[in-house]
């Protein structure tokens, strides 16, 4: 009984102040919706690629993409990111597979490999240059013929 009285006495003796001395305020905003190339497919044609000259540098083509956002408001606390999505080839994680076994299309941003599945932070006003270049698997003899490959660029605010 003495322990209970002491506990009750301590509870009464400790007067806690519950006055509100902290406020929160702010403004909720919706980031703009951004699209790449007006949601149209970006075509990068590779005409007359000499099989014997594919080395990861020859035949590089700039990827002609645009980014358009539905608002002129810049969100200084948010960053814009660009993600490369696709199926990488088994010999180069920055190259997407094509319809020809042993041939990939490597994507490079500002002359650095843009790994499939990776995300880079970008500035909408100074977008990185993205280039596509054919690469082939060492030891594979490519056959003459048409090829296609597919990837997706995704832009987000974070």
HELIX and SHEET records of a PDB file:
HELIX    1   1 UNK A    2  UNK A   13  1                                  12    
HELIX    2   2 UNK A   37  UNK A   39  5                                   3    
HELIX    3   3 UNK A   51  UNK A   53  5                                   3    
SHEET    1   A 2 UNK A  34  UNK A  36  0                                        
SHEET    2   A 2 UNK A  67  UNK A  69 -1                                        
SHEET    1   B 5 UNK A  61  UNK A  62  0                                        
SHEET    2   B 5 UNK A 130  UNK A 136 -1                                        
SHEET    3   B 5 UNK A 103  UNK A 109 -1                                        
SHEET    4   B 5 UNK A  92  UNK A  97 -1                                        
SHEET    5   B 5 UNK A  88  UNK A  89 -1                                        
SHEET    1   C 4 UNK A  61  UNK A  62  0                                        
SHEET    2   C 4 UNK A 130  UNK A 136 -1                                        
SHEET    3   C 4 UNK A 103  UNK A 109 -1                                        
SHEET    4   C 4 UNK A 112  UNK A 113 -1                                        
SHEET    1   D 3 UNK A 119  UNK A 122  0                                        
SHEET    2   D 3 UNK A  80  UNK A  85 -1                                        
SHEET    3   D 3 UNK A 152  UNK A 157 -1                                        
END                                                                             
